[in-house]
């Protein structure tokens, strides 16, 4: 299941991404694959619970990360919005980076930015068509209204190990 596209404000190596995914999902690093190739189906990844596809971008978000959840139990829990936010918060804290993703309670043109501190804001992104690779940049930012909601401070999805 494709979970989310995450936009990260810095490029991250594979080892660091695996550690962040461990913090976010509780999945042991030997069950996480980091690739720069297009995923070719789940059959080749039967030992994996998470597939992280890195794509190099420019401008505000050098790393676009496609998160594919290959474990059914993990996928069911990760679909809940409060668990998704908890996982992205854990990613941001572990990477010491801002991570932006499309939260369910926002419009199609808005993204939720999660800072390493857990602070939230809503950003509007645009693309720069003048470069060879995708290039996303922030055109507007405002505070997120449910900053201190207990729903949004829920724990990350449980481990599948």
N, C-alpha and C positions, 0 to 999 in steps of 0.2 A: 504494500500500500504506500503510495506517495503521501507522506505526512505533510511536510511544509517545505517551501523554499525559504531559506534563511539568508539574509544579507548581512555580512559581517564587515565592520569598518577597518579590518586589516587582514592580510593574507596569513593563513595559519597552516603549519606543517601537519602531516598525517598523524604523527605521534601525539601532538597536542590536541588534535581533533578527537582522537580516540579517548583521551583522558576526559575531555569535556563531555563526550557522549556517555561515558561511564557515570559522570556526575549527574547528567541530565536524566538518564534512563535506567541506571543501575545495571547496564549490560556489560559484562566483562569484555575487556579489550580484544580478546581472541575471538569474540563473536561479532566484531565490528570490522567492516571493510571500508577503506577509503580509496576512492578511485577518481580518475579524471576522464574515464571513458563513459559512454552511454550504457546504462544497465541493460543487459540482454535477457532479462527474465529471471525468475526466482529459482529455477532448477539448478543453476550453477552456484547458487548461494545457500544451499540447504544447511550448511553449518553456521551461517550468519544470521544474526537477529536484526542488524542494522547495516544499511549501505549508505555511505555518505559520498555523494558525487560533488567534487570541487570543480568550480568553473571560475577562471580568472576574469575579473572585470576591471574597470578603471573608475575614476572619480571617487565618490564617497564610500563605496563598498567594493573593495578589491576582491572579496570572496563572496561568491554566490554558492550556497550549499544546498543541494537537493537531498533531503532526508527521506529515505525509503525504509519503512519498517517491514521486515520479512517475517516476524514472529506474530502469530494471530493474537495471542494473549496480550502482548505488549501493544499491538495496534488498537485493540478494543479500548484499553485504558487511555491511550494517547489521544483518542478522538474527543475526549471531554475537554472543553475550552479551558477550564481552570488547570487541568493537568498539562495541557499544551503550554500555557503561560509559565507554569512552574518549571517545565523542562527548558524552555527558552531562557528563563531567569538563571537556571543552573548553567546552561551553556555560556551565557554572558559573563557570569561570575568566574567560571573556570577559565575562560579565555581572556578575562580582563579586557573585554571588548564590548562595544555596542552591537546588538543583534536586532535586526528588524524582520518582522514577518507579518503575514496577512491574518490578523485575528478575526474570528467569526463575527464579532459584534461591530465591525467597522464596514464602511462602504468599500467598493472595489478599488477606489483610487487612494484609499488610506491604508497605512501600515502602522503597526505598533512597534515602537523602538524601545528596547529594553537595554538599559545601561548596566554596567557591571555591578553597580550598587543595588540594582533591582528597580530603580526609578523608571517610570513609564512616561512616554509621550507619544502622541499621534503625529505621524509625518505623512506628507504627500510627496510622492516621488515622481520624477520625470526621467526621460532617457535622453542621452546625448547621441544624436544620429550622425555626428561628425567624426566618429571614431570607428575603428574596425571591429572592436569587441563591444558587447553590451556595456553601457555605462549609465548607472543609476545615480541620481543626485537628489538631495532634499531641496524642495522648493518652498515648503511650509512646515512648521512644527508648532504644536500646542500641547498643553498638559493633558494627560489622560484623566478622565473624570472619576474613575474608580481606583485611584492610586492606592488607597489603603483598604480596599475591600478584602474581607477575610476569604472570600471565594478565590480571589486572585493570589492569595498567599498560601494556597493549598500545597501539599507535598507533591513531589515529582512522581511519575508512574513507578510502580514497584518493579523490582528486578525480575527477570525471567530465568535466571540461572538456577 
